[in-house]
């Protein structure tokens, strides 16, 4: 678990970014400008809650999930989009202890993960053709990037928390669209296991519920 100070620092920076967008006229309405004031208010309200907590208060995943109004994501975990324009989106993404982000892939989208509260998240990657690539941790000192594949869907990846929870921001330069998102199916998982038998345990750990 984490104390409020670190999360307050990060949320304050994102609130300032949103307020600057709003003051500048935001973005065009078609790109989601209408939601910016609501998302700024959401962050501001949670900051007030966090600032009222004792300095040594230990945050929990449930406190963050309810405080930021996060919703369940199809890949697992909880999320809320708070910036959208024609070039990129930014979301809060929370993985509680024992939860996973199941294997999925994005089309024509670059994604960057930044840790803002809790313990690190480990993000394993498998190439688009099914070959194991790496397992990299998102930490205070290390953002993890999933590179865009100009030819179509990019790397498969998932995540799991190292501690009681991990809260990250995900910046998708694409921007993110569910129409360009897919979760691994039975055939994909079978190929992952066949091509990477030494990683079978982790492959199965991040398998979707229907996989």
Buried (B, 14 or more C-beta within 10 A) or exposed (E): BBBBEBBBEBBBEBBEBBBEBBEEEBBEEEBBBEBBBEBBEBBBEBBEEBEEBEEEBEBBBEBBBEBBBBEEBEBBBBBBBBBBBEEBBBBBBBBBBEBBBBBBBBBBBBBBBBBBBBBBBBBBBBEEEBEBEEBBBBBEEEBBEBEBBEEEBBBBBBBBBBEBBBBBBBBBBBBBEEEBBBBBEEEBBBBBBEBBEEBEEBBEEBBBEEB
